[in-house]
């Protein structure tokens, strides 16, 4: 996957408020199973599982199976990397834009 595709996938994934709240929950609470995550939200466990799958596909969360349970944790390094790449590209494009050079 190209760097731009990875950035776009992260932004697309994080635009959903529930996914963002799940991510915040995982950052604050660390490694957590689906049941504990679902208990914090007013949506069904299958809906939470769907959001976690989307987050996992975008590499925003990591999962680890332990027996019958799957535990999730935020992949903050990946998220920060994608956002940093976007910020760096925007800064570079802004500083090299023709409007900026004329000023």
C-alpha positions in Angstrom: 0.0 0.0 0.0 1.4 3.4 -0.9 2.0 6.0 1.8 -0.9 8.2 0.4 -3.2 5.2 0.4 -2.3 4.4 4.0 -2.9 8.0 5.1 -6.3 8.0 3.3 -7.3 4.7 4.9 -6.4 6.0 8.4 -8.4 9.3 7.8 -11.4 7.4 6.4 -11.3 5.0 9.4 -11.0 7.7 12.0 -13.8 9.9 10.6 -16.4 7.8 12.3 -17.1 9.2 15.9 -17.7 5.7 17.4 -14.4 4.4 16.0 -12.6 7.5 17.3 -14.2 6.9 20.8 -13.2 3.2 20.7 -9.7 4.3 19.9 -9.6 6.8 22.7 -10.9 4.1 25.1 -8.2 1.7 24.0 -5.5 4.4 24.4 -6.7 5.2 27.9 -7.4 1.6 29.1 -4.8 -0.4 27.2 -5.3 -4.0 26.0 -9.1 -4.8 26.3 -11.4 -7.5 25.1 -14.5 -6.9 23.0 -16.9 -7.4 25.9 -15.3 -4.8 28.0 -15.2 -2.4 25.1 -18.8 -3.0 24.3 -19.9 -2.4 27.9 -18.7 1.2 27.4 -20.9 2.0 24.4 -24.7 2.1 23.7 -24.3 -0.1 20.6 -24.4 -3.8 20.2 -21.4 -6.1 20.6 -21.5 -7.1 16.8 -21.4 -3.4 16.0 -18.3 -2.9 18.2 -16.7 -6.0 16.5 -17.4 -4.4 13.1 -15.8 -1.1 14.2 -12.8 -3.0 15.6 -12.4 -4.9 12.3 -12.3 -1.6 10.4 -9.8 -0.2 12.8 -7.7 -3.4 12.6 -7.8 -3.3 8.7 -6.4 0.2 8.8 -3.8 -0.9 11.3 -5.1 1.5 13.9 -5.6 -1.3 16.4 -3.7 -4.5 17.1 -5.4 -7.8 18.1 -4.2 -10.7 20.1 -6.1 -13.9 20.6 -5.8 -15.5 23.9 -7.9 -18.7 24.3 -11.5 -17.8 23.3 -11.0 -14.0 23.8 -9.6 -11.5 21.4 -7.8 -8.5 23.0 -7.4 -5.2 21.2 -5.0 -2.4 21.8 -4.4 1.0 20.0 -1.6 1.1 17.5 -0.7 4.7 18.3 2.6 4.5 16.6 0.9 3.7 13.2 -1.7 6.4 13.7 0.8 9.0 14.6 3.1 8.0 11.7 0.2 8.4 9.2 -0.8 11.7 10.6 2.8 12.9 10.8 3.3 11.9 7.1 0.2 13.9 6.1 1.3 17.0 8.1 4.8 16.8 6.6 3.4 16.6 3.1 1.1 19.5 3.7 3.9 21.6 5.2 6.2 20.8 2.2 3.5 21.5 -0.3 2.5 24.8 1.4 6.1 26.0 1.6 6.7 25.3 -2.1 3.4 26.6 -3.4 3.7 29.5 -6.0 1.6 31.8 -3.8 4.1 31.5 -0.9 7.1 32.1 -3.1 5.6 35.4 -4.5 5.0 36.8 -1.0 
